[in-house]
């Protein structure tokens, strides 16, 4: 269904201002914000954390809590002012005509109630539907969201479903009463990239089927390009640019929009020749916004006396397509000029092998059904015969879906688990059987980790400086307290934090600053190998660029071997030298980044690349959606672990894929693929991602 641009908007937000009131002051969260969503239209709302995206959504739902209040403007749904409705009128609209899908599916599901009953409640409450009819409708919606065995799903509890299945149930619940407006607040952040692609396909298909309009909140510009008709870019509570999605991507007319794009790894970005450009400075606190343009202190085009004189209005760039910007200098700026790069970085020469993994296995023995005694013993094969090497100054990326064994390998390397079989050699030290508590201080310092969530890895009761000094004590660095304090201050310099931060508590730091402290702690003992487990996935795209660049800079200076675990293949393509693809405990492909991102591919790698959202209108992608979820490591399929989801299986004669695990075959250039496809079929594979040069 195409957007009905000639019809009255389903949702019309006009000069909306929302504030939160504390004992100290009024905190303006959203100011002078306007957007329209027309029938059948999907509008994307993008911007950094704290810019007001979710506050706008909660304003639409009239769910701002006790402290939040609309202090100006209006929100109209189908021509009716939501702010003027009483509680009964709002109850009739919420869930029935306006539905919301949240970032975390379990926030919307009752863990003590079967899935079927939760789905049935929606039409029974909102439409007065009988139980039998509601169950039939629930069955149909579970089929619509493409979940297997709908009758079994209805009888399941939420904890018995995977994250992707839980999110599909939440989508089904939101669509049960065929709402006119669906608000999606980061609905795929917690999902694997393959599940994300399937869920977004599903949302788009169901939107067309039911004629639903959508307000899609995301920090992922690639998802917005693939999902939305129009985009609204927010910064510090204001809309700074609005327009058709492709138009804004190709002809952006606000410096903040441009800065966002320059901080994400699009095809063509290169960590040495064309590095990402981080947005300088920090996001302003709501009560400390500057005069004039909110983005002024971070803007490359800021002119004193022009950009900081008065409140900046939003003006039209192209009235015919409703493209607008909140910038007083948009007509003077050379938007085609390339970004200023402070010199080409020198790529460190890759050195000798530092880390060698040989036939590494990790099996867990679990007892299923053991709650009341007895139970059957089952073997979980988390890692199956991993073999590879990592060299000095090299970045080796490990990619794959949740449950593929990435984190298990990281635990083995760190000594949090010991191996079932095989070897982990750090230089000439065998680590596979040595738990962390039995490792000497030198070995602990040599292998360090930067964790995914910087919020959970710092002690909230200890200053930043003390936490880094504590790491130095554990590593045996420094003869005296003065030595360790000097080293701590040098580490703050290394991660580009002010030395005054040594006396701050973690709660006084932003997410990006906390992650820098985590990096300082990891490098406190001059680590030879650093495992970075999704180190930027919890950060805004604008902060990701700065943290990624910092990791690369420290690696170049210290010749560190970086094991980079990620599901974001755009970041992987940008910073890794080699890529290892894992599926259900197996290495299914290994090669240089260029080899893995170009055909021939393992069929699983091909599907992963197809699922990557890319924020570039010039990119054409092959559309491959994997059916089903990753099989359980407790009950893996026989033969090739990927054959249950493989679109190439019919190209292999007989039942070879079902019977035999393929060997890890060597292709030219030390490129390895674990697949039964013959050389001829591998050679005929076509690129998944292509850049349309004619569009440049």
N, C-alpha and C positions, 0 to 999 in steps of 0.2 A: 504494500500500500504506500503510495507516494504522499508526502506531506501536503495537506490542503492549505496552500498559502493564501487562498482568497477567502478562507473562512475565519471567523472570529477565533482568537486564541483559546485553547483549553485552559492554559495557565498564563496569567499576565501579572508579573511582578513590576510594580511601578514606583521608582524612587524610594525603595525600601531602606529603612534604617533600623537596626536592631542593636540594643545595648544590654549589657549585663551589669547589675547593680550590686556592689559590695559595700561593706561598711566604710571603706576608704574613699571610693570614688565610683563614678559611672564609667564603664569601659565600653566604648563603641566598637562593636564587632563587625557590623555591616553598615555601609553608608551609601546612600544615594544609588542603590543597586536596582537595575531594571533588566528584565529579560522576558521574552515571550516564547511559549511553546505552543505550536499550532497542531491541529488534529493530525495524527499519524507521524508527527515529527519527533526526531531524537536530537536533543540539545545537550552538548557536552559542557561541563563546568570544570575548568582546570585551574591549577595554581598550587603554590607551596602549602605545606601544613600551616594552619593558623590564618589562612587568607579569608576564611569565612564561608567556604563551600558547604560544609555540613551544617553550619548555622542557618544558611538559606534554606536547606532541606528541612530542618527542624521547624523553621518558620512556616513553611508550607504546611507541615503537619500540625502546626499550632501546638508544638510540644517543646517549648523553650525552658521549661522548669520554673521554679519559683523566682529565680533571679533574672531571667531573661524577659525582655519586653520589646515589642515593636514600638519604636518611638517616632516613626515617620513613614509615610508612603502606605502602600496597600498591596495585598496579595489577593487576586481575584481568580476563582476557579469557575469556569463556565459562566463568567459574568457576575458571579456572586462574591462578595467580600468575605473571605474566610475570617477576618478579624472581627466582623460584626455578628458572627454566628454564636449561638449558645452551645452548651456542652452536648445537648441531645442532637442538635443539627450536625455538629462535628463528628459525633459517634456514627451517625448515619453515613457520613462521607468517607471517613477513614476506614481503610480495608475494603470498602465496597467500591468507591469511585477513585480514591487515591490510595495506592499501596506503595510500600517501601521495602527494598531489599537492602539489608545491612551488610557490612564488610565481613563480619564473623557470623556464620550461619547458626552456630549454637546459641547466639544471643536471641534468636527468634524461635528456637525450638524448646519445648518442654521435655527435659530428659526423662521424666517419669511417665510420659504419655506416648502411646503408640502413634506412629506417623499417620496412619489412616484417620484416627480420631482427630488429630490436629488439623488435617486437611478438611475433614467433614464439618468442623466447627464453623468454617468461614461462610459457606452458603447457608448453613442452618441458622447462624446468628444474623447475617446481613440480608438474606433473602427469604427467610422463613421456610426453607426447604426441608422436606421430610428426611428421615435418616436413610432410607433405602436409596432415594434419589441422590442424596449427598454422597453416599458411598460410591454410586455409579459415576458421579461426576469426579470424585477423587481418583477413581481408577483411570478415567479418561485423561485427567491431567497428568498422572504419573506416566501414562503412555506418551503424552505430548512432550514431556521433558525427557523422553527416551531412556527411561530406566528399565533394566531387565526385570522380568517376573513381577509385574505390578502388584499381584495379589500378595506375594511374599513381602514386598516393600511396605505395603499398608499395615502388615502385622508386626513390622520391625520397630524397635526403639531407635532413637537417633544415634546412640553410640554404636549401633551395629552397622552403620553406614559410613562410607569413606567421606572425606571432606568435600569432594566433588559431588557425591550423591546427596549429601546434606544440603549443599547450595542449590541443587536442582529441586529438592523438596521445598526449600524456601521460595524459589521462583514459582513453583507450582502453587504454593499457598497464596502468593501475591496475586497470581492470575486467576485464582478460583472463581472470583466474582466478576471477571472481565472488567478490570478498572479502566477508566478513561486515561488516567495518568499513572505511570510507574516511575518511582524515584529509586535510582540505583546508586548507593553510596559505596564506592570502591568494592564492587561485588566479587571481584576475582583476585584480590590481592593475596589471599591465603592459598590460592590454588596453583597447581603445576601449570606450566605454559600450555601443555597439550589439553588439559582439562579446561583451562581458561578459554582456549580457542573453541572447544565444543560448547561450553556454556554460553559464550557470546553469540555463536551461531544460533543456538537455541533461543536466546532472548530476541535476536533480530527476527527469526522465523515466527515466533509467537507474537511479536509486536505487529508483524504484517497480518497474521491470521486474525487477531482480535482487534486490529486497528488502534492499538494502544500508543499513546504519546509517551515519550520518555525524557526524563532529566537524569543524565548520566554523569555522576561525579567521579573524577579520576585524576591521578597525577601522571598517568601513562598516556602520553600524547599519541602513541601508536594505536592504542585501543580506541581512542576518540576518533582518529581518522577512519578506522575500520567500522565504527559503530554509528557515528553521529552525522546528521545533516548539517547542523550548525554548531558553533563553538563560542563559548564565553570565557575569556581569560580573566581571572581574578587576582588582585594583588592588594594585600592589606585592607580587606573589607570592601574594595571597590571593583567594579567591572572596568578593566582597562582596554579591552578589545573584544569586539563582537563581530560575527559575520559567518558566511558559509564556510564549512570546515576546510575544504580544499583551497578556497580563496585566501583564508587567513594563513594556511600553511605555506602557500606560494607567494603571497604578497602581504606579509605581516607588516603592520604599521604602528607597532608600539615597541619601544626598546625592551620591555620586560618579556614580551613574547619572543623577540629575537634572542634574548639572553637565555631563555629556557631551551630553545632549539640548539643553541651553541654548546649547551652543557650536557647534551645527550649523544650517545655514540651512534650516529647514523652511518650507513655504508659510506666508505671513503675516509672516515676518521682514522687517524694513525697516531699511536701513542708517541712516536718520535717526530714525524714530519708534520702531522696535522692534529695536535693534541686537543682535547676538549678544553673549553674556556669556562672556568667556574665563575659564577656571579660573585663579584666582590662584596665584602661587607655582610651584614646580617639583616634579617627581616626585622622591621621596627615593631616594638611592643605597641599594643593598641593605644595606650595613653602617652606614647612618646613619638607619635607620627610627626614628620617634619612639616614645615610650611609648604604650601603649594603641592607639587607632585610627590606623592608618597614614595615613588621609586627613585626620586632625585638623587639621594646620597649614594646609590649603587649604579647610577646610569652613566654610560660612556658619553652620552650626548648632553649632559646637564650643563646649563648655562645660568650662572648666577644673575639674579635680577630678572630673568625670564621665566625659569621653571619653578621658582620659589616665591613668586609674588602673591598669588591668590589661589583659591580653589580652582582646580583644573576641570573644565567641563568635558563631557564626552561629545565628540563632533563626528560628522559624517565624512567617510572616505569615499564611499560610492553609494549614493541613495538608492540606486536601482536594485542593489542586492543587499541593502541594509548592513553594509560594512562600516563599523564605527571604531574610533580610537579616542583614548583619553591622553593625548599628547599635544602640546602646543607647537612642537617643532617637527611634526611628522612630514610636512612638505619640504623641509630643508635637508633632512637626513638622506645620505646616499645609502639606501637599503641594500644595494648590490655589492657594496664594498666588502672585501673579505675581512675576517676578524684579525686584529693585531696579535701576532704570535711572538713571544719573547725569545726568538731563536729556536732552531731545531735542536731537540734533545739528542744526545748521543746514546745509541743502543749499546748496552754493555755486551761484550763478547761472552757467549755462553761457554762455560768452562767444563771442568771434569765432572763425572758423575758423583753426586753427593749422596743421593738416596736411591737404593735399588730394592725393588719389590719383586720377589720371585715365588710364584705359585702360592700366593697368600690365600688362606681360607679362614673364614670365621663362621662356625656353626653354633647355634644355640639349641639346647635341648629344653623344650617346654612340655608341660603336662597340661593337656586340654581336658576340660570337664573335671578338674580336680577339687572343686569347691567343697564337696562332701566326701572326699577320699577317693581312692582309685584314680581313674582317669587314664588317658592314653598318652604315651610319650611320643612327641613329634619332634622332628629335626627342622630347624629354620636355617636355611643356607643363606646367610646375609652377604657374605663375600665368597666368590667361587673362582679359585685359581687366578688371582690377579697377578699380572707380571708386567712391570714397566720400570723405567728409570727417570730420574729428574736430575738436572745438572745445575751447577753453580750459575747464578744470575738468570736462571730460566723461570718463566711463569708457565706452569702446567695447570690447565683448567680441567676440572672434573665436572661433567654435566650429566643430568638424567633426572627422571621424575622422583618424587618422594617414594621411599621404599626400595630404591635401586641399590643401596649399599654405600652411598657417598659418605654419610655421617659415621657409619660403622667403621669404614676405613680410617677416617679421621681419628676416631677413638683408639683404634689399634696403634696408629702412629704416635698419638699423644701418651699412650700407656694407660688409658682409662679402661681398656680391655686388653686381653692377651689373645694371641692367634691360636686357632685350632691346628693349623699346619702352615708350612711355607716360611719365608724369611722376609724380615725388614732389616736392611743394612744401611746404617748411617755411617758413611765412610767404611771403617772396618768393624764397627760395633753392631752386634746383632741385638735388635730391640723387641723382636716379636714375642718373647716370653718374659719381658721385664716390665712389670707394672710401674706406674708413676711413682709409687711410694718406695720402690726399690732402686730407682734411678738416681745416679749421683747428680750433684748440683750442675755440673757442666753439661750433662746430657739434657737435663730439664731446660736449661737456658738455651741449648742448641735447637730444640724443637718447641716452638711456641705457637699460640693460636690467637687469631682475632675473631671474635664471635659475631654472630648475626645481629643480636639485639644489644646495642650499647647501654640500654636502660637497665638491663638485668645483670651486667657483669661488673658493676662498680659497687663497693660497699657504701650505702647511703650515709653511714655514720662516721666516715673517715674522709679526711681532706684528699684532694687529688694528689698533692705532693707526697703525703704519707703512703698512699696506695702504690705509687711508683717506687718509693724507698723500700717498702715491704718486699716488692718483687726483687729489688737489688740485693736485699738481705738473703732472700731464698736462694738467689743465684750465686751468692758469695762474692758479689762485686763490691769493691771498696774496702779499704782497711779501717777507716774510721767513719763516724757519722757525718763529719764534714765532707769527706770524699764522696759519700753517697748522696749528700744534698747537692753537691756540685754536679754530680752525674745526673741527678733528677732534673735540675734546671737545664742542663744541656739537652736532655731528652725532650723537655717542653719546647726548646728552640727547634729541635729536629722536627717535631710535628706541628710547628708554626702556631704554638699557643703562647700568649703572654706569660712571662714568669710569675706575674701576680696571681695566675690561676692556681698556683701551688697551694694557696691558702683557701681556695674555694671548695665548697661541698658539691657533690655531683648534681644535686637538685638545682644548682645555680648555672648549670651548663645546658646548652642545646644538644640535640641528638648528635649532630656532626662533631661538636666539641667533645662529647663523651667518647665517640668512636676514636677520636684522635688520642685521647688518654689511653684507651685500650691498645692502640697501636704503639704508643710510647712504652707501655708496660711490656708488650710482646718483644720489643727490640731492646729492652733494658739490658739483657745479657748478651747482646750481639748475636742474636739467633742466626743459625745457618739455614734453617728451614722454618718458614712461617706458613701455617695452615690458615687461610682466610675463608671462613665458612659463611658465605652470603654476607660479606662485610658491609655492603651498601644497600641491601634490599629494604632495610627499615628506614632509609633516609630519603629526603626529597631529592629529585633529580638535580637540582641546583647544588646540593651538598655532595651528591654522589661524585660529581666531576672533581671537586676539590679533594675528597678523600682518596679517590682512585689515583689522581695525579700524585698525591702525597706518598701512597704506597709505592708507586713506580720510582719516585725520586729517591726514597730510602733504599729501595732495592738496588738502584744503580750505584748509590754510594757505598753500600755494604756488601754487594754481590750476593744478596740473599736468594735462596731458592724459594719461590712462592708457589704453594699449592692452592689454587683458587677454586673453591667449590661454589657453584652457582647454577641457577635455573635460567638466568637472564643471558641468552646467547648474544645479545647486542653488546653487553659489557665484555663477554668472553671474547668475541671477535675483535674488540678494540685492544684488549691488553694482554691476551695470552700468546705465547709462542707455539705451544702445542696443546691439543685438546684430547682428552680421554672421555669417551662416551660410555656410560654404564647403564645396563638394564638388568634388573632382577639379579644383582650380584655379579654379573658378567661384564667384562670389558668387551663391547661389541664393535668399537672403532677407536683407533688411535693414530694420530698423525699431526703434522703441522696444522696451524689454523687455516692456512690457505687450502690444504688438502681436505680437511674435514668440511669446510664451507663450500666446496665445489664437488661436482660429481667425479667419480662414483661415490655413492654414499651407502652406508648400511641403511636398510629400509627404516629403521628407527630414527637414525640421524636425519633422514629426509623428512620424516613427519615432525620432528622437533623444530627443524628450520622453518617448515611451513607454518608452524604455530606462532612464530615470533612476530609480535606486532611491531611494525616499523613506521616511524612518523615521517614518512617521505612519500609524496605523491608520485615521484618518478619511479618508485620501486614496484615491480610486478612480482607477485608470488604465486606459486602453484598452491592450489587449495587441497590440503590433505588433512582430514579429521580422523584421528584414531578412534575406533569403536572400542568401547569397554574400558575397564580400569586395569591397572597393573595387577597381574595375578599375585596371589599371596606367596611369600617366600616359604610359608609352611607347607604349601601344596602347589609347587611350581609345575608348569606343564612339562611333559616329556619332550625330548628332542630340543630344538631351538627354543630358548625361553620366550622369543618374540612371536612365534608362529601364530598364536591365538589372535593377534591384532595386525598381522602383516598383510599388506595389499599385494605384495609380490609373491606370496606363497604358491599361487597357481602356476607361476613360471618355473617352479622346480618340479621335475618329474616324480611321480609316485608319492609315497608318504615319507620321504626322506626328512622333511622338516619336522614331522611329528616323532620320528624315531631317533634321530641322531643330533647331538649337539655339534654344530659346525666347528671346524678348526679355525683358529685365528690366522687367516691367510695374509701373506705379505705381498703388497702391491709395490710398484716402483716408488722409490724415495722413502723407504721405511714406513709407508702407510699400511696400516693393518685393519682388516675388516673380518668379523666373525659372521660369515653368511654362506649359505649353500648356493647362491646364485652363481652361474658360470661367468667366465671372463667376458663373454660376448654381451650378456645382459647387463653386467655392471658398466661396460663401456658405452652402452646405449642410453644410460641415464642422462636426463636433461637437468639443467640448473633449477633449483627451487626458487632462488631469489635472483632477479635480474633488475638492473638499473637501466631505465629507458634514457639513453644518452640524448636522443632527439628532443626530450622534454627539457633539457638543461638550457 
